[in-house]
Amino acid sequence: MVKPTRVTNSLRALRFAHGQMTQADLATRIGVTRQTVIAIEQGRYSPSLEMAFQIAHVFGVPLEDVFHYPEESP
């Protein structure tokens, strides 16, 4: 069983904000399979740093607008 990542993302919202881009469209633009995009959106897979930057570049936003890591509670 795969442990979910704590990294969350705004991929789905960004895709819809950019002309309702499909998961397949995004996958083609970053050179991965649609299944990889699905896994990232669902938090089952964390992309490499390079892929994360590619995704942010597709949407023309900073990395922090796509991926979020929760603050640690003291």
Secondary structure by P-SEA (a helix, b strand, c coil): cbbbbccccaaaaaaaaaccccaaaaaaaacccaaaaaaaaaccccccaaaaaaaaaaacccccccbbbbbbcc
